[in-house]
Amino acid sequence: MNSFFCGLSLAIPSLYTEIITTGALLRGDRARFPAFDPFEHPVALQLGGGDLMVLAECARLIDYHGYNRINLDCGCPSPRVQLGSSVPVYWRNRYSWLDVSRRCNGQSPSRLRSRRGSASTSGIPSRSLPKFLDKFRETVIIRSKREIFRSLSNQSPKISRFDRDDNFILQFWCCAALCSTRRKRMDKKIKIYANDPDAGAIEQFYNAMEQDYSVRGALMADAHKGYSLPIGGVIATDGVIVPAWVGYDIGCGMCALPTSFSSDVVRKNSQRIFHKIYKRVPVGFSVNRDPVACSLVPDQLTKPGRKAFEKRKGFHALGSLGGGNHFIEVGSDESNTIWIVIHSGSRGIGHGIATEYMRIASGTGKVKEGHYGLRTDSDDGLAYINDMEWALAFALFNRMEIMTRVVEVIGSCCSGDADWASLINRNHNHAEKRDGLWIHRKGATHAEVDMMGVIPGNMRDGSFIIRGKGNPDSLYSSSHGAGRTMSRRQAKTQLDIGEFLDEMRNVAARVEQATLDEAPGAYKDIFEVIRLQSELFDVVAHVLPIINIKG
């Protein structure tokens, strides 16, 4: 396949708008951009963007404007095109077309088109086209290369053949619109805050929203593909809780604490503080030699939870950081206030609890990726809720123990104290019951009215202290960070260690090949992610790092 064009032709308008991008529509003046004079009829709106599901969402938002047709131009423009890439967005699988039809099921006829890459990168090779077309019980006109036509010769849709050099055009003709009411409509309230989410995250999100028990959903600005539910996914369910949607690191979250330590003194002693913290706080897979005293009682756990607790070394893990993107950061805000910011979770305890209940939910005795839920009034559902809440408390104790040790370290180097009354603690992997529904947050920060929170960016750009606005459209949530742009493996092979060293020259941190997967370039632009969420919170402070400890 050299190129690909898919469209839906109805009455052809004589006037077309300029291309309006999805980003402009979602973040700009939604009333002004799609406006037109009634005397301009017939008129078609040209809507462009880098993701088909975001395009469909925008088409639904502006359907009431009364266009004769809406042209969805996927990949025109896209970030890849703007950066000079020769190949725009790909359709990753045939089901994406069905997802689009469900999303933009409106009054205005829609025409959908996209460029395609070669057969090896397209996602729908010729051998898959028959099954792809079979999903559409409509008349289909194919213009194709000879070998592709042969694979379609016995298909039930009516097919006409037109050879055209080395490329082909595939057209779907429907009696009313691609988004026909004959197709199953997913009539659920959804809000997408991500400007250009990756296709994997979009697919995971809509697959989760199609579950019968899913009622409402939101996708945060830092969204990227995860396990079952994308990171940055928030879904409210009725009567069901899904362990995989909370995730493995139950209670993973942020703590932030303002202090009265002098920023000048902390900067002067940054290397000393850096090394002393490493000695006091176990990182990576390390835990404490002796168990740490804690008011939590393991007997409160159910049998699966107790099994996970005992297997994961229990209270020996309290006060340990973990690995990956977990960190300790000491930084200064605009008023030179020193903040201690910690990102950590329930360590292996939450992972063990998640694993046990994901096995139970799957009904197979094995952990399986999917949307396996537990009825919240069932014994297993109630047991999971009990153990999840225990893990949430354990995660807070863990961050508090780390925070106490860091305060002691800084206090040994300079005068001052911590303002414990102003401590901020927010989990971003959890489920909570609100208004009769279970809100699952998988990498999303709770952001009720006036609720304080923390959104970290990267090792260079630090963290943002925020105050929530309690927006119901986002299910009272915000992003939990910047969101990754590439996998850890990609970061280690694609990012430059020299550039990483230059970016971190003013921060006391481990800057080496082992931490290259946490370099700023591995993450989205945190300032853009923050800007996209002006409806969700206000920024109280921006904490720039002086010291960064990675797990």
N, C-alpha and C positions, 0 to 999 in steps of 0.2 A: 504494500500500500504506500503510495507516494503522497497522496493528500486525501482529505475526506471532507465532504460537505453534506450536512443534513439540514433540511428545511421543511417548513410547512407552509404551503402557498394558499392564500385565500385571496380576497379582493386586494389588488395591488394598489397601495396608496400612491398618490402623486407627490407627496411631500414627506421627507425624512428629517428627523431631528439630527443634530450633531450627536456623536456618541457621548452618553453620560456614563461615567464609570460607577461601579457599585460603591467604591469608597466615597465618592462625592455625594452619592445619594444617601448613604448611611450616616455619614459624618457631617454633611453640609446642610444647606437649606432645602429640606425635603419638599417644601411647598413651591419654591421658586424653580428648581432645576427641571422638573417634568411639566411645568405649566406651558400652555399654548392657547392661542386664540381659537374659539369655536369655528370661526370662519375659515380656518386653515384645513378643516376636514376635506378629504381623507388624509390622515397623518399617521406615520409609524414612528414609534419611539425606538431609538437604537441604544441598547443597554449593553455596556461592555465590562468585562472583568476577568479575573484569573481563575475563578472557581465556579463550576456550573451550579452548585447548590446555593451559593450566595447570590448568583444571578437569579435563580428561581425565587428566592426569598424577596429580592428587590422587585421582581415582576409582580409578585403578590401584593407588595406594599403599595405600588402605584397603579394597580389595576383599575381603581375607581376613577382615574383621570379621564377615561373614555377614549383611549387611542384605538384606531382601527386595527392596529396590529402592534405587537411588541417583538422586536428582533433581539434575541439574546445572542450576543457575539462572545462566545467563550474563547479567551485567549487574545482578545483584541480590545484594549491593550492588556497585557499581563506583565507582571514583574520580570519574567524571563525575556519578553520582547523588549521591554524598556532597557534592560541591561545588555542588549545586543545579541541575545541568543537567537539562533535561526529557527528553533522549533518552539512553538507556543505550548499551551496546555494540552495534555492528552486526556482522553476519556479512559479511565483506568479499567472499567468493566462495563458490561452491557446493562447491569442493573442501575447504573447511574441515570440512564434515560428514564427508567420507570420512576426513580426517585424524583427527578425533575417534574415529571407529569403529575405526581402527587402534590408537589410543592406549589406550582403555579397554576392551580386549577381555578382560573378566574374567568371573567367575562371577555376580556380582550384576547383574540386569537394570538397564538405565540408561534414564532418561527425561530428555530434553534439551529445554530450552525457552529462549526469548529473546524480548524485545520487539524490535520493528523500527521504524525510522523511516519516513519517507515514501518513495514510490517513487524519488524523485530521489536519496535518500541511502542506500537500503537495500543496494545491491550485487547484488540479484537482482530486476531489474525483470520485469514480467510476461512479456515476450517471451523471457526466459531460463529461465523456470520449466520448460518442457517438457524442455530439455536437463538441467536440474538434477534433475528427477524421474527422468529416464531412468537416472541413476546408481544408483538404488535399485530393484533388481528385487524389489520387495515390493508388497503392496497399499497403496494410498495413498487416504486420505480427505481431500477438499478441502472446506473451507468458505470461500467466497470471494465477492467482488464479481462481478457478472455479466461484466464485460469480461475479468476474469482467467480465469474459468471457460471462456470461449470459446477462449482460447489453449491450453487443455488438453483440449479435447473429443475429439481424435483420438489421445490418448496411450495407450500400451499398459498402464500400470497401471490397475487398476480404480478408477474415480472416482465418488464420490457428491457431489451438489451440495446445499449448504445456504446460502441467502442469509442474511446477518445484518447488517442496517443498513449501516454504512460500513466495517466491518472484516471480516477473515476469519481463519480458523484453519486451519493446514495440519498434518495429523497423519500421521505415518508409523507404520504398524502392522507389526511384524515378528513372526514366529512364536516367536522366543526373545528377541532383543535387537537394538537398533540395532547394537551391537558384535558382530555375528555372526561366527562362525569361518569362514564362507564368504568373508568379505572378507580380502584380503591383510593379514597381520599383520606389522608391522615389529618383530621381536623383537630389539631392540638396546638396550643399556644407555644411558640418557639421564638427565641430571640438570640441572634448571633452578633457578638461584639467583636469577633476577630475580623481584621481587615482583609487578610488573605490566608485563611487556614489551609493546611495541607489536605489533600484529597482523602488521605487515610483517616484523619480526624473527623472530617465531615461524614464519611461513610460509617465510621463507628458510632457517631452521634445519632444519625438518623436510624441506624439499625436498632439502637437502644430505644429511641423514641417510638418505634413501631411496635414495641411490646405492649400487650393489652393493658398492663398495669401502669404504664407510663402516662402521666397526665399532662405535665408541662416540662419545658426544658429550656436551658440557656447554655450558650457556648461562649466562654470567656475570651478575652483578647489575647491571651497567651496560649491558646489551644494548640495542641499537637497530638499526634497519634500515641495512644497508650495501650493498655491491656483491657479489652472488652469495651470500656468507656474511655474516651479520649481524656488526656490531661486537660483540665480546664472545662470539663463537662459537669453540668449541674442538672439533675433530673429529679422531679417530684413524682413519687409513686403512690398508688392507693392500695393499702393493705399488704404490700410486699416490700421486703428489704432485700437488696442484692449485694452479697458480700464482695463480689468482684468490682462493683461500682464504688465501693469505699476504698478498695485496694489493699495491697499487702501491708504497707506501712501505716496501719491505723493510728490516727492521732498525729501524724507528721504535721508539723506546723512551725510557727514563728513565735519567739519571745523577743521583746525589746524593752530595754530599761534605761531611762535617762539617769545621769549621774552628775555629781558636782566636781568631778576630777578636772583638772586644768588641761585643756587641749594642747597647750604648748609643752607641758611636762610629759604628757602621754606621747606626743610626737618625738620628743627628745629621747624617751626611753622605749621607743616602739620595738626595737630589736630585742631588748631585754625582756619586755613583756611577752613578746611573741614566743620566745623559747621557753619561758616559764609556764605559759599556758599549755604548750605541748607536753610539758612534764606532768602537769596536773590533770589534764583531761585525756583519757584514752580515745584514740581515733581509729577509723577503719574497723577491722574486726576485733580490736582489742577491747577488753572489759577490765573492771577492777579485780584485783587479787582477792579482796574480801567483799562480802555483800554490804550494800549501803542501807542504813536504817531508813525505814519508810513506814508511814501509817497505813498504807494499803495492805489489805489482808488477802492473801492468795485463796483462802477458803471461800471467798466470795465468787470465785470463778466456777463455771460449770466443769464437767469432766473434760470436754475438748479443750477448754481454755486452760485448765490446770495442766493438762498434758503439754500444751505449748509453752506454758510458763516454766515448767521443770526442764524441758528440753533446751530452752534458750537461756539458761543460766540465771534466770530470775533477777534478783536484786543486785547481782554482780554487774549487770549492764547499766544500772542507774548512774548517771553522770558521765556516760560515754557518748561520743558524738556520732559515730557511724561513718559511712563513706559516701561516695558519689557526690551529690550536690549539697550535702550537709556542711554547715560551716559555723564558725564563730567569727564575728566581725566587731571590731572596736573602731568607731568612727565619730566624726564631728559634723553637726548640722550647721545651718546658716548663722545661728547665734553662738557658735563655738561650744555648744553643749555636747559633751561626750556621751554617746549611746553605746550600749552593748547589745548586739543583735545576734540571735541564735536561731539556726534552722536545724531541727532534729526531730526525731519521732519516737516511736515506742520500741525502737531497736528490734531485736528478733522476736520479742513478745507479740507484737501486732502481726508480724509476718506469720508466726506460728498459728495464731488464732484465725487469721484470714485463710490460711491453707486448710485447716481443719473444717471450717464451715463451707468453703468452696467445694470440698469433697462431698460434704453432706448435701449441699444444694444441687449438685450435678446429678445426684441419685445413682452414681456409678462407683462411688468410693474413690474416684480419681479427681484431681484438679483439672477441669476442662475450661478452655476459654469459651465464653458465651454469656448469655444473660439468664443465669439460673438464680431464681429468687426463692426466698423463704416467706411463707405467710407470717405476718407479724403477730397473729394470734395463735400460731402453732408452737409446740414445745421447742422445736429447733429454732424458729424465728425469735422467740423470747430469749432463748439461751444465747443466740448470737448478739442480740441487743445488749444483754447483760455483760457479755465478755467484751464487746466493742467499747462500751462505756468504761469498763475497767481499764482497757488499753488506752483510752483517751486520757484518763487520770494518770496512768503510768507515764505517758508521754509528757504530760505537764510536769510531773515530779522530776523526770529526767532533765528537762530543760532548766528547771529551777535549780537542780543540783549543779549543773554546768555553770549556770549564771552565778551561783554563790561562789564557786571556785574562781571564776574569772574576776569577780569583784575583789576577792581576797588577793589575787595576783596583782591587780592594778594598785590596790591599796598598799601593797608592800613596796611600791615604787614611787608613789606620790600621794599627797594628802587629798582627802575628799571622801565622799560616800555615795551610795546609790539611793535613788528615790524609789524605794520599793512600793510605795503607794501608787505610783504611776506605771507599774509593770503592765505590759501588754502581752496577752497570750491568745493566739488564734490558731486553732487546728485548721488544716486545709484538706485533710482526708478523713471524712466522717459522714455520718447520716444523723439527722435530727428530725423530730416530729414537730410540724408546725401547721396549724389550721387543718388538722386531720390528715395531712399528707406527710410522707417521709421524703425529706429533701436530701439527696445524695450529693455530696461535694467531692469530686475526684480532682484534687489540685485546684481548689477554688476557696477563696477566703470569705468567711462569714462577714457580712457588711450591713448590719441593721442600722437604723437611725442612731447617729452619734456613737456608734461602736468603733473603737479604735482598732486598727489593724496594721500589718506590716507587709509590704510587697518588695521583695528583693529583686535586684536587677542582675548584676554580675560582679565579679571580683573588682572591677575598675570603677563602675558607676554606683555601687553601693545600694542602699535601700531607701524606700519611701515609707514614712509614717503617715497613715491615712485615717480619715474619719468617715465612716459609712453614711450613706443617705437613705438606706432602707428601700431600695428600688425593687418593687415586686416583679418587674419585667425580668430582672436578673435572678429572681428567686432569692433576693437579699444577699447577693454574692458579688465578688469581684475576682479578678485574676489572683493567682498565688505567686506570680513572679513574671518574668519576661517571656518564658517559653523558649524551648530549644529550636534552632534552625537546622540542626544536623545531629546525627547520632554521635555517640562517644567515639565509636570506631572511625567515623568520617572525620571528626575533629582531630583525632590523632594523626591522620594521614594528610589532611587538607590544610590545616592551620600551620602558621609559621612560628616556630619557637622564638625567633628573633623579634618578631612583632609583639608577641606575648610579653617578652622581657621589657620591651620599650613601654608598653601600655601600663605595666605594673611597677614602673621604676620608683614611684612615690609611695608604694604600699609595702609594708613588711609582710611577705607572703612566700609560700613555696611556689616558685615559678620555674617549672622544669617539665620534662617530657611526660612525667607521671601525672601532672595536673593540666596538661594541655587541653584535655577534653572539657575543662571548666573555664577555658579562656573566654574573654568577652565575645570573640567572634563566633562562638558556638551558640550564642543566644540572640534573640530578637532585640531590636532597639527598645530598651526599657522606656525611654521618653515617649516614643510613639505609643507603646502599650498603655502607658499612663494617660496619655491624651485621649485615647479612644474610650476611656471610662469616666469621662467628666460627669456623666449622669449617675454614677454609682458611688462616688466618694469625693471628698476634698483632700488635697495634699496638705498635711500639717507641717512636715519637715522632710528634708532630703539629707540623708546621712551618707557622707562620703567616707570611704574606708581609710583608716590609718594602718590597721592590722587586719589580716585575713588568715584564718586557720581553716584549712580544708581537711575533710575526712580522708 
